[in-house]
Amino acid sequence: MATKKNLTANRTSLTHKVSYAMCNPARIAPYVKRTARDSWLRLKHPNHVDYYRAVMASDTSRSPEAAVGSQTHDRWLALGKMQFDYLKEHGLTPQHRMLDVGCGNLRAGWRFIEYLDTGNYYGIDISPEILMSAKETLTKYGLQGKLPHLTITQDLKLDFLPDRHFDVVHAHSVFSHSPIEVIDECFAHVGRVLAPCGFFDFTFDRTVGTEHQVLREDFYYRTETLIALAAKHGLCARLMDDWEKRRHGQSKIRVSSPE
């Protein structure tokens, strides 16, 4: 659940860093190690997508579940169920065709695949390593017969996908790791693939203060920034207040094409 303290914090400020370090001394060494690794990867990969693909390769080699933000298997299961339950409560039906942007290792995807009609799930990701793990998840849950699509992508232009095809587009913990130009690219193209009356749900790290990023891995945006960016591309967007009540930490916006 987003708290007032979390929403106003500027994680790039020296005051925040010192305060956080004093309260969490055990995290200092891992943070320094990650900073060094990320600095090296940014030098090798100036393009953000290439950089974050390298981050995912490094993280996946240690633990695919941790790479998608779950430190334990129980948390992996819980976060996937949270995503699935929310969309089902908001009208997801087996007949819907779903595009899962940044599907990862199918933390939520296996539940969507199991629930949706055969062939109705399409997952994309920038990381070949995490898609290998996704195939293992698919096999583990015996879902080969549901014929899901799992495809690697370089960007979010979605140009390899058909017009007005997907009833639901879903991106969980994708824009929280994306600079504004990547989000803008997605907004520029997602309307084309949305079916009539379809919607696009995405989570993001919300701030009501200064927009900022940490290690070029975590990006914090004001709600009004993303709503205005969607409007620039002719899309309607609104903050999903009921998601805020869930114990997740990120916020959620729903985007749709004008009626």
C-alpha positions in Angstrom: 0.0 0.0 0.0 1.4 3.4 -0.9 2.0 5.6 2.1 2.3 9.4 2.4 6.0 9.0 3.3 6.7 6.8 0.3 4.9 9.2 -2.0 6.8 12.2 -0.9 10.3 10.6 -0.6 13.0 11.7 -3.0 15.3 8.7 -3.0 18.1 10.6 -4.8 18.5 13.1 -2.0 21.5 12.8 0.4 19.2 13.1 3.3 17.1 10.2 2.2 20.1 8.0 1.5 21.7 8.7 4.9 18.4 8.1 6.7 17.7 4.9 4.8 21.3 3.6 5.4 21.0 4.3 9.2 17.7 2.4 9.4 18.8 -0.4 7.1 22.6 -1.0 7.7 22.4 -4.6 6.3 21.4 -3.2 2.9 24.4 -0.9 2.5 26.8 -3.5 1.1 24.3 -5.0 -1.4 23.4 -1.4 -2.6 27.1 -0.5 -3.2 27.6 -3.8 -5.1 24.5 -3.2 -7.2 25.6 0.4 -7.9 29.0 -0.8 -9.2 27.4 -3.4 -11.4 24.8 -1.0 -12.8 27.4 1.6 -13.5 29.4 -0.9 -15.5 26.3 -2.1 -17.4 25.3 1.5 -18.3 28.8 2.1 -19.7 28.5 -1.0 -21.9 24.9 -0.4 -22.9 24.0 3.3 -23.3 20.5 2.4 -24.7 18.1 1.9 -21.8 16.5 -1.3 -23.2 19.8 -2.9 -23.8 21.0 -1.8 -20.4 17.9 -3.3 -18.6 18.1 -6.5 -20.7 21.6 -6.9 -19.3 20.3 -6.2 -15.7 17.7 -8.9 -16.2 20.3 -11.4 -17.5 22.4 -10.8 -14.4 19.5 -11.0 -12.0 17.9 -14.0 -13.7 21.2 -15.9 -13.5 20.9 -15.7 -9.7 17.1 -16.2 -9.3 14.4 -15.8 -11.9 11.8 -15.1 -9.2 14.0 -12.4 -7.6 14.6 -11.0 -11.1 10.9 -10.2 -11.4 10.8 -8.7 -7.9 9.9 -11.6 -5.6 12.4 -12.5 -2.9 10.6 -15.7 -2.0 8.5 -18.3 -3.8 5.5 -17.5 -1.6 5.8 -13.8 -2.5 6.1 -14.8 -6.2 2.8 -16.8 -5.9 1.1 -14.0 -3.9 2.0 -11.2 -6.3 0.9 -13.3 -9.3 -2.4 -14.1 -7.6 -2.9 -10.4 -6.7 -2.6 -9.4 -10.4 -4.9 -12.2 -11.6 -7.6 -11.6 -8.9 -7.7 -7.9 -9.7 -8.2 -8.3 -13.4 -10.8 -11.0 -12.9 -12.7 -8.8 -10.5 -12.5 -6.1 -13.1 -14.2 -8.2 -15.8 -11.5 -10.4 -17.3 -13.2 -13.4 -19.0 -11.8 -16.5 -20.6 -12.9 -15.2 -24.0 -10.7 -12.1 -23.7 -7.5 -11.8 -25.7 -4.7 -10.6 -23.4 -1.3 -9.0 -24.1 1.0 -9.2 -21.1 3.8 -6.7 -21.6 6.9 -7.7 -19.6 5.5 -11.1 -18.8 8.7 -12.2 -17.0 8.7 -15.8 -15.9 4.9 -15.9 -15.8 4.5 -14.9 -12.2 0.9 -13.9 -13.0 1.0 -15.2 -16.6 0.5 -18.9 -15.7 -2.7 -18.0 -14.0 -3.9 -16.0 -17.0 -2.9 -18.8 -19.4 -4.8 -21.4 -17.3 -7.9 -19.2 -17.1 -8.1 -17.8 -20.7 -9.3 -19.8 -23.7 -6.6 -21.6 -25.6 -4.4 -19.2 -27.6 -5.7 -16.1 -26.0 -2.6 -15.2 -24.0 0.3 -13.3 -25.6 3.3 -12.5 -23.4 6.3 -10.3 -24.5 9.5 -9.4 -22.8 12.9 -7.9 -23.6 14.8 -10.6 -21.8 15.6 -13.9 -23.5 16.8 -15.3 -20.1 13.5 -14.6 -18.3 11.5 -16.1 -21.3 13.5 -19.3 -20.9 12.4 -19.3 -17.3 8.8 -18.6 -18.5 8.9 -21.7 -20.6 9.9 -23.7 -17.5 7.0 -22.2 -15.5 4.7 -23.2 -18.4 5.9 -26.8 -18.3 5.8 -26.9 -14.5 2.1 -26.1 -14.5 1.3 -28.3 -17.4 -0.1 -25.5 -19.6 1.4 -26.5 -23.0 -2.0 -27.3 -24.3 -3.2 -23.7 -23.8 -0.8 -22.7 -26.6 0.3 -19.3 -25.2 2.5 -17.0 -27.3 5.8 -16.0 -25.7 7.8 -13.6 -27.7 10.9 -11.5 -27.2 10.7 -7.8 -28.2 13.2 -5.0 -28.6 10.8 -2.1 -28.0 7.2 -1.3 -27.3 6.2 -0.2 -30.8 4.1 -3.4 -30.9 4.4 -3.3 -34.7 4.3 -7.1 -35.0 0.9 -7.4 -33.5 -2.5 -7.0 -35.2 -4.8 -3.9 -35.1 -7.7 -3.8 -32.5 -6.9 -7.3 -31.3 -6.5 -7.3 -27.5 -9.3 -6.8 -25.0 -6.8 -6.4 -22.2 -3.2 -5.2 -22.2 -1.4 -5.6 -19.0 2.0 -4.3 -17.8 3.0 -5.0 -14.2 6.3 -3.5 -12.9 7.3 -2.4 -16.4 6.9 1.3 -16.3 8.5 1.4 -12.8 11.7 0.5 -14.6 11.2 2.7 -17.7 12.3 6.2 -18.5 9.6 8.5 -19.8 10.5 8.0 -23.5 9.8 4.3 -23.3 6.4 4.9 -21.7 5.7 7.5 -24.4 6.6 5.0 -27.1 4.1 2.5 -25.6 1.3 5.1 -25.4 2.0 6.0 -29.1 1.2 2.5 -30.2 -0.9 0.6 -27.6 -4.1 2.3 -28.9 -3.7 0.6 -32.2 -3.7 -3.0 -30.8 -6.6 -2.4 -28.3 -9.9 -3.9 -29.2 -13.0 -1.7 -29.0 -13.9 -1.2 -25.3 -10.5 -2.7 -24.4 -8.2 -1.3 -21.7 -4.5 -1.2 -20.8 -3.6 -1.5 -17.1 -0.1 -0.7 -15.9 1.6 -0.2 -12.5 4.1 2.5 -11.7 6.1 3.9 -8.8 4.1 7.0 -7.8 5.4 10.1 -6.2 3.6 13.4 -5.4 7.0 15.1 -5.1 9.9 15.4 -7.4 10.1 12.9 -10.2 13.3 10.9 -9.9 15.1 7.6 -10.7 17.4 5.3 -8.8 20.3 3.6 -10.6 18.3 3.9 -13.9 16.4 0.9 -12.6 13.6 2.4 -10.6 11.6 5.4 -11.9 9.1 7.5 -9.9 6.4 9.5 -11.7 3.6 11.8 -10.7 0.2 10.5 -11.7 -0.7 13.7 -13.7 2.5 13.3 -15.8 1.4 9.9 -17.0 -2.2 10.8 -17.5 -1.2 13.9 -19.6 1.2 11.7 -21.6 -1.6 9.3 -22.4 -3.9 12.2 -23.4 -1.2 13.4 -25.8 -1.8 10.2 -27.8 -5.6 10.4 -27.6 -6.0 8.0 -24.7 -8.1 8.3 -21.6 -6.3 7.5 -18.3 -7.3 7.3 -14.7 -5.7 6.2 -11.4 -7.2 3.0 -10.1 -7.8 3.9 -6.5 -9.0 0.4 -5.4 -5.6 -1.1 -6.4 -4.0 1.3 -3.8 -5.7 -0.8 -1.1 -3.7 -3.9 -2.0 -0.4 -4.5 -0.3 1.8 -4.1 -3.3 3.6 -0.7 -3.1 3.0 0.5 -6.7 0.1 2.3 -8.1 -2.0 1.4 -11.1 -3.4 3.5 -14.0 -6.0 2.3 -16.6 -5.8 3.6 -20.1 -8.5 3.2 -22.8 -9.3 4.7 -26.1 -12.1 7.3 -26.2 -15.6 5.9 -26.9 
